[in-house]
Amino acid sequence: MRLVPVVTAAALSLANDSWLNADHPLRLAQLRGRVVLLNFWVFTCGNCTRTVPSLVDFDEQYRDRGLTIIGIHTPEFPPYSGEHDKENVRRALRAYGINYPVAQDNDRRTWDAYDIHYWPSFVLIDRRGRLRDSGYGEFHERDATHKEWSRKIETLLAEPSPAPALELKAARDRDGVRLTLIAPPGARVNARARPALELKDGSVLRFSAPHLTPDSAYFAEPPTARAPVGTSLKGATLRASVCPAGERICRLIEMAVDL
């Protein structure tokens, strides 16, 4: 197994449409705030399948702490080999106990985008969506390379997530201004600490929404507030408690507003 440090740069997006162990195609922008490990593999590759137990171990050990493993299943041989068949891939996932998401990369789009040359290969992406490490080759549970990957994963998990970037949209009508608070993909706005827009005159506009998540902890849709006609929003301060994607602890976000 060889680890290949990479220059920190933004990770390339995933454009795969066919997925297993996922109810919708995953995109890296939706996973911002989580550490992501891409594994390029194919079920007919012995080096790949002998490495799978280590990846299953990482998934069980680190998923709840913020790691998402994504298998990028890239066939080595032409379609007659059966590597392109989704049901064959599904059977392989069951056989090897793989519960993390797997994308079919039959056209090698993601393989080529990341300039991959070997099965298996790995790309490690941090919470901010930046490439941090890569490597290739077989490794096994508890061997030196397994421990090195574990150390790298734990290092990135220990790094803070970027503060979610909130967007405040304003729609004016004859009754005033309707304000809508938009959180980034995967982030959740805390409904138990309702967002507030503090105006320069000391008054406060509070945001709400009719639908909450089943535990009543978060808004299930973007919360809104209404500013009456004549309200000055210049110099206002927005305060909201937001839980970043993949995290269970909310952060207080403050941002200046000048609408």
Secondary structure by P-SEA (a helix, b strand, c coil): cbbbbbcccbbbbbcccccccccccccccccccbbbbbbbbbcccaaaaaaaaaaaaaaacccccbbbbbbbcccccccccccccaaaaaaaaaaaccccbbbbcccaaaaaaacccccbbbbbbccccccccccccccccccaaaaaaaaaaaaaaacccccbbbbbbbbbccccbbbbbbbcccccccccccbbbbccccbbbbbbbcccccccccccccccccccccccccbbbbbbbbbcccccbbbbbbbbbcc
